[in-house]
Amino acid sequence: MLQLEDAQVQPSNVRPGNRVEATIQYALLGVPDNTSVMEQRIIEQNGQVVAMLSTKNFKRSAGTWVSTLPFDVPRDLAPGEYTLMQIVKTQQSQVSRALTFRVLEPMN
């Protein structure tokens, strides 16, 4: 069983090119050691994929896992509201969390 416990994106207001940290915490319950887990982070706007940030595969055992991905907001993102999708999948299940962050005007 895969259970979502928490997800965050910090800071929630950021300028293009600046660093954001995406964190997701999930629990694997009743799974064998070396269970295949895929973690994926995607930036979307209005339901359209803007950037594929990361897709990583891991072997995990039962327990609680915290995964953090620091990333720089693409410099070409226009100011506005974006959604960071954080997805965790196993062969049996999937959990995800959509988090909103705002890209501000670039500094001159």
CORNORNOR-V850958 format. One record per residue. N is the residue number from 0. RES is the residue in three letters. BURIAL is + if it has 16 or more other ideal C-beta (glycine too) atoms within 10 Angstrom, else -. D_CENTER is the distance of its C-alpha to the mean C-alpha in Angstrom with 1 decimal. Layout:
# CORNORNOR-V850958
N/RES/BURIAL/D_CENTER ; N/RES/BURIAL/D_CENTER
This chain:
# CORNORNOR-V850958
0/MET/-/19.7 ; 1/LEU/+/16.0 ; 2/GLN/-/15.3 ; 3/LEU/-/12.3 ; 4/GLU/-/13.4 ; 5/ASP/-/11.1 ; 6/ALA/+/7.9 ; 7/GLN/-/8.2 ; 8/VAL/+/8.0 ; 9/GLN/-/11.2 ; 10/PRO/-/13.5 ; 11/SER/-/13.4 ; 12/ASN/-/16.1 ; 13/VAL/+/16.0 ; 14/ARG/-/18.4 ; 15/PRO/+/17.8 ; 16/GLY/-/17.6 ; 17/ASN/-/16.5 ; 18/ARG/-/13.8 ; 19/VAL/+/10.7 ; 20/GLU/-/8.8 ; 21/ALA/+/5.3 ; 22/THR/+/6.5 ; 23/ILE/+/6.6 ; 24/GLN/+/10.3 ; 25/TYR/+/12.0 ; 26/ALA/-/15.6 ; 27/LEU/+/17.4 ; 28/LEU/-/20.9 ; 29/GLY/-/23.9 ; 30/VAL/+/22.5 ; 31/PRO/-/24.5 ; 32/ASP/-/23.8 ; 33/ASN/-/21.9 ; 34/THR/+/19.9 ; 35/SER/-/17.7 ; 36/VAL/+/14.0 ; 37/MET/-/11.4 ; 38/GLU/+/7.7 ; 39/GLN/+/6.1 ; 40/ARG/+/3.8 ; 41/ILE/+/6.5 ; 42/ILE/+/8.5 ; 43/GLU/-/11.2 ; 44/GLN/-/14.5 ; 45/ASN/-/17.0 ; 46/GLY/-/15.5 ; 47/GLN/-/15.7 ; 48/VAL/-/13.2 ; 49/VAL/+/13.7 ; 50/ALA/+/11.7 ; 51/MET/-/10.1 ; 52/LEU/+/8.3 ; 53/SER/-/8.2 ; 54/THR/-/9.6 ; 55/LYS/-/11.1 ; 56/ASN/-/13.7 ; 57/PHE/-/15.1 ; 58/LYS/-/18.2 ; 59/ARG/+/17.8 ; 60/SER/-/20.5 ; 61/ALA/-/20.7 ; 62/GLY/-/19.4 ; 63/THR/-/16.5 ; 64/TRP/+/13.6 ; 65/VAL/-/11.3 ; 66/SER/+/8.7 ; 67/THR/-/8.1 ; 68/LEU/+/7.2 ; 69/PRO/-/9.7 ; 70/PHE/+/10.2 ; 71/ASP/-/13.1 ; 72/VAL/+/13.0 ; 73/PRO/-/15.2 ; 74/ARG/-/18.7 ; 75/ASP/-/19.7 ; 76/LEU/+/17.4 ; 77/ALA/-/20.0 ; 78/PRO/-/20.0 ; 79/GLY/-/18.6 ; 80/GLU/-/15.9 ; 81/TYR/+/12.5 ; 82/THR/+/9.7 ; 83/LEU/+/6.0 ; 84/MET/+/5.3 ; 85/GLN/+/3.1 ; 86/ILE/+/6.3 ; 87/VAL/+/8.8 ; 88/LYS/+/12.2 ; 89/THR/+/15.7 ; 90/GLN/-/18.9 ; 91/GLN/-/19.8 ; 92/SER/-/16.9 ; 93/GLN/-/13.3 ; 94/VAL/+/11.2 ; 95/SER/-/8.4 ; 96/ARG/+/7.7 ; 97/ALA/-/8.2 ; 98/LEU/+/8.4 ; 99/THR/-/11.1 ; 100/PHE/+/11.9 ; 101/ARG/-/15.2 ; 102/VAL/+/16.4 ; 103/LEU/-/19.9 ; 104/GLU/-/23.0 ; 105/PRO/-/23.3 ; 106/MET/-/25.8 ; 107/ASN/-/29.1
